[in-house]
């Protein structure tokens, strides 16, 4: 009897071992994003594959730690984050667990978070300071301080206050981490996280250093972090001027008529699909983790996503007067108000203008080098996703102006706060202003730019004398009368 009992016990132990092994295998090999039926919800919260992957807990591209750690950071480092993630301009909706632009996915047995397209392409607008913000999908993220956010995540992840005990003390009593995740917390998760975070911080340190101008709200250096994260370049060996490349987030609505046009500020690609895939790499996707199907859902939606109609009063008579002036001076390069309906009118729309001719700040142009373009062709080798359209150009691209009222500030580096200011000579444009406020200036067509802080947020003081921030160039229309300038601005409200 004893021998039989021992035999049964041994079999039970073996069976439990097998089941535990199967459970562990399934847990570690599961790759399952949180999904959304609505395309709008998918855009805001769905995964494109940017959650850390490739090696356990490696916060590679987006620098984001696992979900339960990410949720605990604002509490653990509250002195660095007085208003939660809203401090950096993240937009939160009632009842939502994560801000817009942050996705959730179970990968390698862990609940992970990552950034998606909406983080850079969702903003807000208000008529008055007392009004509720209107969330607009597809517009530039006018409030987002992405650089400040990344630095906070890196610094708090390396802070001595971030410990397994600190995280466990902030876990919910119900619906918390799985047994596997709790085991990882007890056996090295935080230490591994700190190692990989330190490695990432050291790699991108040159573009976060005080010697490089801050990106500020509504802007991002698209390609310099990309050089380090995707290609392992030593940024410290690059010419200092090449590390200055911050430019405005663009809008992403109405993409169908843009196919074949020169995209990005410098027109370095004319394929919407390649531009989208490249942008996802900037959000933290890797060629290994990219979710092509979920990325395509976003692509198909923005293909025909209409730009938002100007919601405030328009002086139709004044706009009608501005239309022929605009047609004479601007339409050849920027199309007219019919572009929102897919009508392309203008021989230079989507073409690149030589830097010497346009005269705008050169730093973004200089940061995209021939060497970097050639490296992009090494991504996705022997696959249908391999890049074939990237190239170094000789200037900046002429972009259509659909929804232009929501794309302030203006010029590629966001150095001019309003469209009315852009019609003044460069020496008469504002020398300094604030970026990040979402209250709208209906007279000048842009966001209010003389407010330094509001709603718990400190806005970016933009100084046009700083390298990369010059507001020179694009002098078209600057010699018009004040009445003609007002008429053009009114007409632009119809775009």
C-alpha positions in Angstrom: 0.0 0.0 0.0 2.8 2.4 0.9 4.6 1.6 -2.3 1.5 2.2 -4.3 0.8 5.5 -2.6 4.4 6.6 -3.2 4.0 5.7 -6.9 0.8 7.6 -7.2 2.3 10.6 -5.4 5.3 10.5 -7.8 3.0 10.4 -10.8 1.0 13.3 -9.4 4.2 15.3 -8.9 5.3 14.5 -12.5 1.9 15.5 -13.8 1.9 18.7 -11.9 5.4 19.4 -13.2 4.2 18.8 -16.8 1.1 21.0 -16.3 3.3 23.7 -14.7 5.7 23.5 -17.7 2.8 23.8 -20.2 1.3 26.7 -18.2 4.7 28.5 -18.2 5.3 27.8 -21.9 1.8 29.2 -22.8 2.3 32.2 -20.5 5.7 33.1 -22.0 4.8 32.5 -25.6 1.5 34.3 -25.5 1.4 37.5 -27.6 -2.0 39.0 -27.2 -2.9 42.7 -27.5 -6.0 44.3 -26.0 -8.3 44.7 -29.0 -11.0 47.2 -29.9 -13.8 46.8 -32.4 -14.1 50.6 -32.9 -11.4 52.0 -35.2 -11.4 55.2 -33.1 -10.8 53.2 -29.9 -8.2 51.1 -31.7 -6.4 54.3 -32.8 -6.4 55.7 -29.3 -5.5 52.6 -27.3 -4.7 49.7 -29.7 -1.3 48.1 -30.0 0.9 48.4 -33.1 3.6 46.2 -31.5 5.7 48.9 -29.7 5.4 47.1 -26.3 8.9 45.9 -25.2 9.9 42.6 -26.7 12.8 40.6 -28.1 14.2 40.0 -24.7 12.5 39.8 -21.4 11.6 43.3 -20.0 13.7 45.1 -22.5 12.3 48.7 -22.8 13.9 49.2 -26.2 12.1 51.7 -28.4 9.4 53.4 -26.4 11.4 53.1 -23.1 8.2 51.9 -21.3 8.4 49.4 -18.4 5.8 46.7 -17.8 2.2 47.7 -17.2 2.2 47.4 -13.4 5.5 49.3 -13.1 4.2 52.0 -15.5 1.1 52.4 -13.4 3.1 52.8 -10.2 5.7 55.4 -11.4 3.6 58.5 -10.9 3.0 57.5 -7.3 6.6 56.4 -6.6 8.1 59.5 -8.1 5.3 62.0 -7.4 7.8 64.8 -6.8 8.9 64.6 -10.4 5.3 64.3 -11.7 2.9 66.8 -9.9 -0.1 66.1 -12.2 0.4 62.5 -13.2 1.1 61.8 -16.8 -1.0 64.8 -17.7 2.0 66.8 -16.6 3.5 66.0 -20.0 0.3 66.7 -21.9 -1.1 63.2 -22.1 -4.9 63.1 -22.5 -7.0 60.9 -20.3 -10.6 59.9 -20.8 -13.0 59.1 -18.0 -13.1 55.3 -17.2 -9.9 54.6 -19.2 -7.1 52.9 -17.5 -4.3 54.4 -19.6 -3.9 57.7 -21.4 -4.6 58.1 -25.1 -1.7 56.8 -27.1 -0.7 54.1 -24.6 -1.5 50.5 -25.6 -1.5 47.3 -23.6 -0.4 43.9 -24.7 0.5 40.6 -23.0 3.8 39.5 -24.3 6.4 37.1 -22.8 4.0 36.4 -19.9 3.9 40.0 -18.8 1.4 42.8 -19.2 3.3 45.4 -21.3 2.5 48.9 -22.4 3.7 50.8 -25.4 3.1 54.0 -27.5 0.9 54.0 -30.6 0.1 56.5 -33.3 -2.3 58.5 -31.3 0.3 59.7 -28.8 1.8 62.0 -31.4 -1.4 62.6 -33.5 -4.1 63.5 -31.0 -4.6 66.9 -29.5 -7.2 69.1 -27.9 -8.8 72.5 -28.6 -10.9 74.9 -26.5 -12.8 78.1 -27.4 -12.2 79.5 -23.9 -10.2 78.5 -20.8 -13.4 77.5 -19.1 -14.6 75.2 -21.9 -14.1 71.4 -21.9 -11.3 70.3 -24.2 -12.4 68.8 -27.5 -10.3 65.8 -28.4 -9.4 65.7 -32.1 -8.0 62.5 -33.5 -5.3 62.9 -36.2 -4.2 66.4 -35.3 -0.7 67.1 -34.0 -0.3 66.4 -30.3 -0.1 70.1 -29.5 0.2 69.5 -25.7 2.6 66.6 -25.6 6.1 66.9 -24.1 7.4 63.6 -25.3 11.0 64.3 -24.4 10.0 65.2 -20.8 7.9 62.0 -20.6 10.8 59.8 -21.8 13.2 61.4 -19.4 10.8 60.9 -16.5 10.3 57.2 -17.3 14.0 56.7 -17.5 14.8 58.6 -14.3 12.0 57.1 -12.2 12.8 53.6 -13.4 16.4 54.1 -12.2 15.4 55.8 -9.0 16.3 54.0 -5.7 12.6 54.4 -4.7 11.6 52.0 -7.4 11.7 48.6 -5.7 9.8 45.4 -5.9 8.2 46.2 -2.5 7.2 49.7 -3.7 5.5 48.2 -6.7 3.8 45.4 -4.7 2.5 48.0 -2.2 0.7 49.8 -5.0 -0.9 46.7 -6.6 -4.8 46.5 -6.5 -6.3 43.9 -4.2 -8.3 42.5 -7.1 -7.4 42.1 -10.7 -3.6 42.5 -10.2 -0.7 40.8 -11.8 -0.6 37.1 -12.6 1.2 34.6 -10.5 4.0 34.6 -13.1 4.4 38.4 -12.9 4.3 38.3 -9.1 7.0 35.7 -9.2 9.1 37.9 -11.5 8.6 40.8 -9.0 10.1 38.6 -6.3 13.0 37.3 -8.4 14.8 40.0 -10.3 12.2 41.9 -12.5 13.2 45.4 -11.1 16.9 44.7 -11.3 16.6 43.5 -14.9 14.4 46.6 -15.7 17.0 48.9 -14.2 19.8 47.3 -16.2 18.0 47.6 -19.6 16.8 51.2 -18.8 20.3 52.3 -17.9 21.6 50.9 -21.2 18.9 52.7 -23.1 19.5 56.0 -21.3 23.2 55.8 -22.0 22.5 55.2 -25.7 20.2 58.1 -26.2 21.9 60.5 -23.7 23.4 62.8 -26.3 20.0 63.9 -27.6 18.7 64.4 -24.0 21.7 66.4 -22.9 21.5 70.1 -21.9 23.8 70.8 -24.8 21.0 70.0 -27.3 17.9 72.3 -27.3 14.8 70.9 -25.8 12.1 69.6 -28.1 9.3 71.1 -26.0 5.6 70.6 -26.4 4.3 69.6 -29.7 7.6 68.6 -31.2 9.9 65.6 -31.6 13.3 64.7 -32.9 12.2 62.0 -35.3 15.4 60.5 -36.4 18.3 60.9 -33.9 16.9 58.5 -31.3 16.0 56.2 -34.2 19.7 56.2 -35.2 20.7 54.8 -31.8 17.8 52.5 -31.0 17.4 50.9 -34.5 21.0 51.1 -35.8 23.1 51.2 -32.6 24.9 54.3 -33.8 27.1 56.1 -31.2 25.3 59.5 -31.1 28.3 61.0 -29.2 30.4 60.6 -32.4 27.9 62.6 -34.6 28.5 66.2 -35.4 26.8 68.3 -32.7 24.7 70.1 -35.3 23.2 66.8 -36.5 21.7 66.2 -33.1 19.4 69.2 -33.4 16.4 68.0 -35.4 13.2 68.7 -33.5 10.2 69.5 -35.6 6.4 69.7 -35.2 4.2 66.6 -35.0 2.2 66.5 -38.3 -1.5 65.9 -38.8 -2.3 62.5 -40.3 -5.8 62.9 -41.8 -6.7 62.7 -45.5 -3.8 60.5 -46.5 -5.1 59.1 -49.8 -4.4 62.2 -51.9 -0.9 62.4 -50.3 0.2 59.1 -51.8 3.1 59.9 -54.2 3.7 63.3 -52.6 7.0 64.0 -50.8 6.2 63.2 -47.1 7.9 64.2 -43.9 9.0 67.8 -43.5 12.0 67.3 -45.8 10.1 65.1 -48.3 12.4 62.1 -47.8 9.7 59.5 -48.8 6.7 59.4 -51.1 5.0 56.3 -49.8 2.4 56.6 -47.1 2.9 53.0 -46.1 6.6 53.3 -45.7 6.2 56.6 -43.8 3.8 54.9 -41.4 6.0 51.9 -40.8 9.0 54.2 -40.3 7.0 56.3 -37.8 6.0 53.2 -35.9 9.7 52.4 -35.4 10.1 55.9 -33.8 7.2 55.0 -31.4 9.1 51.9 -30.2 8.2 49.2 -32.7 11.0 46.9 -33.8 11.1 44.8 -37.0 10.6 41.8 -34.7 7.6 43.1 -32.7 5.7 45.2 -35.3 2.0 44.2 -35.6 1.4 44.8 -39.3 -2.3 43.9 -39.2 -3.0 46.4 -36.4 -0.9 49.0 -38.1 -2.8 48.5 -41.3 -6.1 49.1 -39.5 -4.8 52.6 -38.7 -3.5 53.1 -42.2 -6.9 52.2 -43.8 -8.7 54.6 -41.4 -6.4 57.7 -41.9 -6.5 57.0 -45.7 -9.9 58.8 -45.8 -10.1 60.4 -42.4 -11.5 63.9 -43.0 -9.8 66.9 -41.5 -12.0 68.6 -38.9 -14.1 71.6 -40.0 -13.3 74.9 -38.4 -15.9 75.1 -35.6 -16.0 78.9 -35.0 -17.6 81.7 -37.0 -16.3 82.5 -40.4 -16.7 85.8 -42.2 -17.7 84.4 -45.5 -17.5 87.7 -47.4 -13.9 88.2 -46.1 -13.0 84.6 -46.9 -14.3 85.0 -50.5 -12.2 88.1 -50.8 -9.1 86.1 -49.6 -9.7 83.2 -52.0 -8.3 84.8 -55.2 -5.4 86.4 -53.3 -4.5 82.9 -51.9 -4.9 81.4 -55.4 -2.4 83.9 -56.8 0.2 83.6 -54.1 -0.1 80.2 -52.3 -2.1 77.6 -54.2 0.6 76.4 -56.6 2.6 75.0 -53.6 -0.1 74.3 -51.0 -3.4 73.5 -53.0 -6.6 75.2 -51.9 -9.6 74.4 -49.7 -10.7 71.6 -52.1 -7.9 69.4 -51.1 -9.9 68.3 -48.1 -12.1 66.6 -50.6 -9.2 65.1 -52.5 -9.0 67.7 -55.3 -5.3 68.5 -56.0 -4.8 71.8 -57.6 -1.3 73.3 -57.8 1.8 72.3 -59.8 4.2 72.3 -56.8 2.0 70.6 -54.2 3.9 67.8 -52.5 7.2 68.8 -54.2 10.5 69.7 -52.4 11.7 73.3 -52.5 15.4 73.9 -52.2 16.5 75.1 -48.8 18.3 78.1 -50.3 15.0 79.1 -51.9 12.6 78.6 -48.9 15.1 80.0 -46.4 13.7 78.2 -43.3 15.7 76.8 -40.4 18.2 74.1 -41.7 18.7 71.9 -38.7 15.9 69.4 -39.3 17.1 69.1 -42.9 20.7 68.5 -41.7 19.7 65.9 -39.2 18.5 63.5 -41.9 21.7 62.4 -43.6 22.5 60.2 -46.7 24.1 57.7 -44.4 21.0 57.4 -42.3 18.8 57.0 -45.4 21.0 54.2 -46.7 20.8 52.4 -43.3 17.0 52.5 -43.5 17.2 50.1 -46.5 18.7 47.5 -44.3 15.4 47.1 -42.3 13.0 44.3 -43.1 15.4 42.6 -45.6 13.9 40.0 -47.9 10.3 40.9 -47.0 7.5 42.9 -48.6 8.1 45.6 -45.9 11.6 46.5 -46.9 12.1 50.2 -47.4 12.7 51.4 -51.0 11.6 55.0 -51.1 13.7 56.9 -48.6 16.2 59.4 -49.9 18.1 62.6 -48.9 16.5 65.7 -50.5 17.7 69.2 -51.0 15.1 71.1 -49.0 11.6 71.0 -47.4 8.4 69.7 -48.9 5.3 71.8 -49.8 2.4 70.3 -47.9 -1.3 70.7 -48.5 -3.1 72.8 -45.9 -6.2 70.8 -45.1 -7.2 71.3 -41.5 -4.5 74.0 -41.3 -6.3 75.8 -38.5 -5.4 72.9 -36.1 -1.8 72.6 -37.2 -0.3 75.5 -35.3 2.4 76.6 -34.6 3.7 76.9 -38.2 6.8 76.1 -40.3 8.4 72.7 -39.9 9.9 73.6 -36.5 6.8 75.3 -35.1 8.6 78.6 -34.9 5.7 80.9 -35.8 2.6 80.8 -33.4 -0.2 81.8 -35.8 -0.9 82.0 -39.5 -1.3 85.8 -39.2 2.2 86.0 -37.8 3.5 83.9 -40.7 2.3 86.6 -43.1 4.6 89.1 -41.4 8.2 89.5 -42.3 10.5 87.3 -40.2 11.9 90.2 -38.3 8.4 91.2 -37.3 7.3 87.7 -36.1 7.3 86.9 -32.4 10.8 86.4 -31.0 9.6 84.2 -28.2 6.2 82.7 -27.2 4.7 79.7 -25.3 3.7 76.4 -26.8 1.3 73.8 -25.3 -1.9 75.7 -24.5 -5.0 74.5 -26.3 -7.2 77.6 -26.1 -7.7 78.9 -29.6 -6.9 82.3 -31.1 -9.7 82.8 -33.6 -8.4 86.2 -34.9 -4.9 85.1 -35.7 -5.6 81.4 -36.4 -3.4 79.5 -34.0 -3.3 78.7 -30.3 -3.0 81.3 -27.6 0.7 81.7 -27.1 1.2 84.3 -24.3 0.2 82.0 -21.4 3.1 80.4 -19.5 1.1 77.9 -17.5 -2.4 76.7 -16.8 -4.4 73.6 -15.7 -1.4 72.2 -13.8 0.9 72.3 -16.9 3.9 74.5 -17.5 4.2 75.4 -21.2 7.3 75.5 -23.3 8.9 78.9 -23.8 10.0 78.9 -27.4 13.0 81.1 -28.1 13.6 81.7 -31.9 17.2 82.6 -31.2 18.0 79.0 -30.1 19.7 76.8 -32.7 17.0 74.8 -34.6 14.3 77.3 -33.6 14.7 80.1 -36.2 11.6 81.6 -37.6 13.2 82.9 -40.8 12.2 82.2 -44.4 8.9 81.5 -46.1 8.4 85.2 -46.9 5.5 84.6 -49.3 2.6 87.1 -48.7 4.6 89.2 -46.2 4.4 92.4 -48.4 0.5 92.3 -48.6 -1.6 94.9 -47.0 -3.0 94.2 -43.5 -6.5 93.9 -45.1 -5.3 91.3 -47.6 -3.6 89.3 -44.9 -6.7 89.2 -42.8 -8.6 88.0 -45.9 -6.2 85.1 -46.5 -6.4 84.1 -42.9 -10.2 84.1 -43.0 -10.1 82.0 -46.2 -7.8 79.5 -44.5 -10.5 78.8 -42.0 -12.4 77.0 -44.8 -9.6 74.4 -45.4 
